[in-house]
């Protein structure tokens, strides 16, 4: 295994910044197969190992992908050593993320992990401390940050003056079957984190509080609440409202939702797929898309990798350069905290403070921590806010 060396960024980088990164994929289910295709197609990585408790499933996935030479096994550490791995991509179920990520980090391996980084904020804080104690990068693949049209939308917001209102409408009607349809809060827990994270990306601001109401329409095929309205306050008094449903067939939005941002100088919209549109105060509202220099454009050039390929590209860039990625666990935990706060608000009917969620989780993380080195890092922070650099 090629060892990395430490940098001033707080995590280790690769000694050779030019060679493909040797990666082990953990998880061979449906999402794992999707990752197999992306990893196999990337010139930045060599897929050298595949881990899954279901060995028959793992061998079949590798065979179907034409990867006869990869090391296949049931243990992360064993496969990583046998394959000479330099990094892990964790695509296991969320309840396994804490164990898999911790094992990899203390095995000297940086991790790119599917969202959510952990099922709870307290477990996520434990992972933040584990990343610090091990000196390795832990990054969440928040894949819906990586769209060229979303980046263009963020760019257009500079035309709007003081931004004060952001809304997302999300209306889909998927029939998943399985665990999602038995969850208590399927929309908030399994899907809304994408929109919440995108709002943080667009605003470059932290959430302060939320009031959320969730419900289940009479025709819903979900056991739990498949619809919700969440009203967040962000730093600076910006209000962000998410209005969503997983049981709204007909005239469905994209999987990214439909977005509108309003500021003192105008408004911008994004349909989740195509180029954003801008209407400025005092200018003709022709429905066109304005660029940052004011010229009209209805096309966005695909200049960067998108979805999970975009997350992978940022992960590799971070390991090669020491640049802290946008999905670094220290930052991404706030997106998970937005979800947990929304769920608490829906249950209580009260507005919930994000800082209160973080500090309660911090106390729980210290109480639950079994590793002395991780506990020492947690206790050194003094508060969740300090540990996350807030």
SULKADA-V679097 format. One record per residue. N is the residue number from 1. RES is the residue in one letter. PSI is psi in whole degrees, -180 to 180 (none if undefined). NEAR is the number of other C-alpha atoms within 8 Angstrom. D_FIRST is the distance of its C-alpha to the first C-alpha in Angstrom with 2 decimals. Layout:
N;RES;PSI;NEAR;D_FIRST / N;RES;PSI;NEAR;D_FIRST
//
This chain:
1;X;130;8;0.00 / 2;X;119;7;3.83 / 3;X;149;8;6.13 / 4;X;170;9;9.47 / 5;X;151;8;12.85 / 6;X;152;9;15.96 / 7;X;175;9;19.05 / 8;X;-8;5;22.62 / 9;X;-14;7;22.26 / 10;X;-9;9;20.97 / 11;X;161;13;17.45 / 12;X;145;13;14.25 / 13;X;167;13;13.83 / 14;X;142;10;11.33 / 15;X;-36;8;11.59 / 16;X;109;6;12.52 / 17;X;7;8;15.18 / 18;X;-31;5;16.26 / 19;X;152;6;13.63 / 20;X;144;8;13.43 / 21;X;130;10;11.08 / 22;X;115;12;8.98 / 23;X;140;14;10.89 / 24;X;130;16;11.85 / 25;X;128;16;15.60 / 26;X;112;14;17.26 / 27;X;117;13;20.90 / 28;X;21;15;22.67 / 29;X;-157;7;26.19 / 30;X;-48;6;28.38 / 31;X;-33;9;26.43 / 32;X;-39;13;23.14 / 33;X;-37;10;24.75 / 34;X;-44;8;25.77 / 35;X;-36;10;22.23 / 36;X;-44;10;21.16 / 37;X;-43;9;23.73 / 38;X;-45;10;22.76 / 39;X;-40;10;19.03 / 40;X;-31;9;20.02 / 41;X;-12;6;22.54 / 42;X;132;8;20.45 / 43;X;-10;6;19.58 / 44;X;-14;9;17.27 / 45;X;156;11;14.64 / 46;X;119;12;13.31 / 47;X;112;11;13.80 / 48;X;-10;13;11.43 / 49;X;155;14;12.52 / 50;X;127;16;15.78 / 51;X;134;16;16.83 / 52;X;143;13;20.50 / 53;X;-29;7;22.75 / 54;X;94;7;25.02 / 55;X;-36;10;23.28 / 56;X;-43;6;26.21 / 57;X;-43;10;25.94 / 58;X;-46;15;22.22 / 59;X;-39;9;22.78 / 60;X;-42;8;25.86 / 61;X;-43;10;24.24 / 62;X;-42;12;21.55 / 63;X;-45;9;24.39 / 64;X;-31;7;26.70 / 65;X;1;8;24.24 / 66;X;33;6;23.78 / 67;X;63;8;20.06 / 68;X;-22;6;20.32 / 69;X;-8;5;16.88 / 70;X;149;11;14.87 / 71;X;128;10;13.67 / 72;X;135;11;16.41 / 73;X;-179;13;16.86 / 74;X;-7;10;18.60 / 75;X;127;9;16.07 / 76;X;-50;12;13.57 / 77;X;-44;9;11.35 / 78;X;-46;8;11.70 / 79;X;-41;16;11.05 / 80;X;-44;13;7.96 / 81;X;-44;9;6.38 / 82;X;-33;8;8.40 / 83;X;-7;12;7.63 / 84;X;42;10;3.92 / 85;X;153;16;5.65 / 86;X;-12;14;6.50 / 87;X;161;12;9.94 / 88;X;140;14;12.53 / 89;X;116;12;16.05 / 90;X;110;14;18.42 / 91;X;31;12;21.57 / 92;X;175;10;22.88 / 93;X;151;6;26.45 / 94;X;-36;10;27.18 / 95;X;-18;7;27.88 / 96;X;-9;8;24.31 / 97;X;-43;13;22.75 / 98;X;-48;12;23.03 / 99;X;-46;7;21.35 / 100;X;-46;10;18.47 / 101;X;-42;13;17.87 / 102;X;-45;10;18.21 / 103;X;-44;10;15.78 / 104;X;-46;14;13.04 / 105;X;-46;17;14.06 / 106;X;-5;9;14.11 / 107;X;8;7;10.70 / 108;X;24;9;9.61 / 109;X;125;12;9.73 / 110;X;156;12;12.70 / 111;X;134;15;15.13 / 112;X;116;14;17.81 / 113;X;136;14;20.39 / 114;X;151;12;23.59 / 115;X;154;9;26.80 / 116;X;153;8;28.12 / 117;X;-28;13;25.32 / 118;X;162;12;27.12 / 119;X;-26;9;30.52 / 120;X;158;8;32.13 / 121;X;-35;14;32.12 / 122;X;-42;12;31.74 / 123;X;-35;11;28.45 / 124;X;-39;14;27.34 / 125;X;-37;13;28.27 / 126;X;-39;13;26.17 / 127;X;-35;12;23.15 / 128;X;-48;11;24.16 / 129;X;-36;12;24.19 / 130;X;-40;13;20.84 / 131;X;-42;13;19.29 / 132;X;-44;11;21.14 / 133;X;-34;9;20.32 / 134;X;-19;9;16.54 / 135;X;23;11;16.65 / 136;X;155;14;14.94 / 137;X;133;12;16.75 / 138;X;117;14;18.57 / 139;X;140;12;20.66 / 140;X;136;14;23.26 / 141;X;86;12;23.91 / 142;X;77;12;27.62 / 143;X;-27;10;28.14 / 144;X;5;10;31.87 / 145;X;-20;11;31.46 / 146;X;75;13;30.33 / 147;X;134;11;33.58 / 148;X;-35;12;35.16 / 149;X;-29;12;38.56 / 150;X;-41;12;37.49 / 151;X;-39;9;36.32 / 152;X;-38;11;39.71 / 153;X;-47;13;41.46 / 154;X;-41;10;39.88 / 155;X;-39;9;41.00 / 156;X;-23;14;44.54 / 157;X;-21;11;44.90 / 158;X;-16;8;45.55 / 159;X;-12;9;48.89 / 160;X;3;15;50.09 / 161;X;-139;10;50.93 / 162;X;110;7;50.43 / 163;X;133;11;48.53 / 164;X;-17;11;49.86 / 165;X;128;10;49.56 / 166;X;133;13;46.65 / 167;X;147;11;46.99 / 168;X;127;14;44.95 / 169;X;125;11;46.72 / 170;X;112;15;44.55 / 171;X;109;14;46.43 / 172;X;171;13;44.88 / 173;X;61;10;45.80 / 174;X;144;6;42.80 / 175;X;91;4;43.25 / 176;X;-41;6;39.84 / 177;X;176;6;40.94 / 178;X;-153;6;38.71 / 179;X;-33;6;37.54 / 180;X;-36;10;38.45 / 181;X;-4;12;42.07 / 182;X;-5;10;42.16 / 183;X;151;10;40.64 / 184;X;-35;7;43.02 / 185;X;68;11;41.93 / 186;X;-44;15;40.21 / 187;X;-50;14;40.88 / 188;X;-45;12;40.00 / 189;X;-38;11;36.90 / 190;X;-23;9;35.37 / 191;X;-41;9;36.55 / 192;X;-22;10;38.14 / 193;X;-30;13;34.93 / 194;X;-47;11;34.44 / 195;X;-42;12;37.83 / 196;X;-42;11;37.52 / 197;X;-39;12;34.24 / 198;X;-36;10;35.83 / 199;X;-42;10;38.80 / 200;X;-41;12;36.65 / 201;X;-45;9;35.03 / 202;X;-40;7;38.49 / 203;X;-19;7;40.17 / 204;X;44;6;37.54 / 205;X;160;8;39.23 / 206;X;144;8;38.64 / 207;X;146;12;40.52 / 208;X;-46;11;43.15 / 209;X;169;12;44.77 / 210;X;145;16;45.55 / 211;X;126;14;48.43 / 212;X;141;15;47.63 / 213;X;122;10;49.80 / 214;X;155;10;48.38 / 215;X;171;8;50.49 / 216;X;109;10;50.64 / 217;X;157;8;53.22 / 218;X;-28;4;55.61 / 219;X;5;5;54.19 / 220;X;142;9;50.55 / 221;X;7;6;48.56 / 222;X;146;12;46.13 / 223;X;-39;9;46.85 / 224;X;-173;11;45.80 / 225;X;116;13;46.66 / 226;X;7;16;45.72 / 227;X;151;14;47.24 / 228;X;153;15;47.08 / 229;X;121;11;48.27 / 230;X;126;12;46.25 / 231;X;108;11;47.71 / 232;X;144;12;45.34 / 233;X;132;12;46.34 / 234;X;166;13;43.90 / 235;X;141;9;44.13 / 236;X;6;4;47.18 / 237;X;8;7;49.13 / 238;X;137;11;47.52 / 239;X;132;11;48.06 / 240;X;125;13;45.70 / 241;X;126;11;47.01 / 242;X;123;13;45.13 / 243;X;110;12;47.50 / 244;X;162;12;45.83 / 245;X;143;13;46.43 / 246;X;14;11;44.66 / 247;X;34;14;48.05 / 248;X;85;9;49.71 / 249;X;153;8;50.23 / 250;X;131;4;51.99 / 251;X;43;4;51.42 / 252;X;150;10;47.82 / 253;X;175;13;45.69 / 254;X;171;12;42.31 / 255;X;-17;7;39.25 / 256;X;-6;12;38.89 / 257;X;178;13;42.51 / 258;X;127;13;45.30 / 259;X;144;12;45.14 / 260;X;133;11;47.92 / 261;X;130;13;47.70 / 262;X;137;12;50.93 / 263;X;-176;12;51.58 / 264;X;-23;9;54.60 / 265;X;-1;10;54.66 / 266;X;-166;13;53.96 / 267;X;157;12;51.66 / 268;X;146;15;48.73 / 269;X;155;12;47.64 / 270;X;128;14;44.63 / 271;X;8;13;44.84 / 272;X;-4;13;41.10 / 273;X;-54;8;40.73 / 274;X;-175;9;42.90 / 275;X;144;13;43.75 / 276;X;160;16;45.08 / 277;X;146;11;48.79 / 278;X;135;13;50.50 / 279;X;120;14;54.10 / 280;X;147;12;55.32 / 281;X;129;6;58.46 / 282;X;0;4;61.34 / 283;X;152;6;59.77 / 284;X;134;6;60.68 / 285;X;86;7;58.63 / 286;X;7;5;58.10 / 287;X;7;7;54.95 / 288;X;171;11;52.96 / 289;X;122;11;49.52 / 290;X;141;14;49.56 / 291;X;177;10;46.79 / 292;X;-22;9;46.06 / 293;X;7;5;48.64 / 294;X;-7;6;51.24 / 295;X;156;7;51.34 / 296;X;142;8;51.39 / 297;X;135;9;48.44 / 298;X;21;8;47.75 / 299;X;139;6;44.43 / 300;X;123;10;40.94 / 301;X;136;5;38.67 / 302;X;85;6;35.24 / 303;X;-12;5;33.27 / 304;X;157;7;30.06 / 305;X;149;10;27.97 / 306;X;163;11;29.50 / 307;X;-136;11;28.77 / 308;X;-26;13;25.24 / 309;X;-33;9;24.31 / 310;X;-41;12;25.53 / 311;X;-42;13;23.45 / 312;X;-44;10;20.28 / 313;X;-40;10;21.37 / 314;X;-37;9;22.01 / 315;X;-49;11;18.67 / 316;X;-42;10;16.83 / 317;X;-41;10;19.49 / 318;X;-43;12;18.97 / 319;X;-30;13;15.25 / 320;X;-30;11;16.24 / 321;X;-19;8;19.46 / 322;X;3;12;19.58 / 323;X;128;8;22.59 / 324;X;122;7;23.30 / 325;X;159;9;23.66 / 326;X;-27;6;26.89 / 327;X;12;10;25.23 / 328;X;139;12;23.61 / 329;X;-32;13;24.37 / 330;X;-38;8;26.79 / 331;X;-44;9;28.98 / 332;X;-24;12;28.59 / 333;X;-26;12;29.82 / 334;X;-32;9;33.29 / 335;X;-41;11;33.44 / 336;X;-37;12;32.81 / 337;X;-33;12;35.42 / 338;X;-40;13;37.88 / 339;X;-49;13;37.54 / 340;X;-38;12;38.03 / 341;X;-40;14;40.96 / 342;X;-42;14;42.56 / 343;X;-43;12;42.38 / 344;X;-40;9;43.95 / 345;X;-41;15;46.64 / 346;X;-35;12;47.48 / 347;X;-36;6;47.95 / 348;X;-23;6;50.00 / 349;X;8;9;51.89 / 350;X;157;8;51.15 / 351;X;136;9;49.30 / 352;X;133;13;45.96 / 353;X;134;10;44.36 / 354;X;-41;13;40.67 / 355;X;-35;8;40.39 / 356;X;-40;8;41.98 / 357;X;-45;13;39.38 / 358;X;-44;13;36.56 / 359;X;-37;11;38.23 / 360;X;-41;8;39.09 / 361;X;-35;11;35.51 / 362;X;-43;13;34.40 / 363;X;-41;9;36.74 / 364;X;-39;9;35.50 / 365;X;-43;13;31.81 / 366;X;-39;11;32.63 / 367;X;-32;6;34.76 / 368;X;-17;6;32.14 / 369;X;130;10;29.00 / 370;X;-17;5;27.69 / 371;X;127;6;24.84 / 372;X;-37;7;26.39 / 373;X;-38;7;23.82 / 374;X;-42;12;24.31 / 375;X;-39;12;28.05 / 376;X;-39;8;28.22 / 377;X;-46;12;26.93 / 378;X;-47;14;29.37 / 379;X;-27;8;32.23 / 380;X;-23;6;31.54 / 381;X;-44;9;32.35 / 382;X;-28;8;35.89 / 383;X;160;8;36.14 / 384;X;-40;11;34.20 / 385;X;-43;10;35.68 / 386;X;-41;9;34.35 / 387;X;-31;10;30.84 / 388;X;2;8;30.82 / 389;X;30;6;32.45 / 390;X;none;5;35.67
//
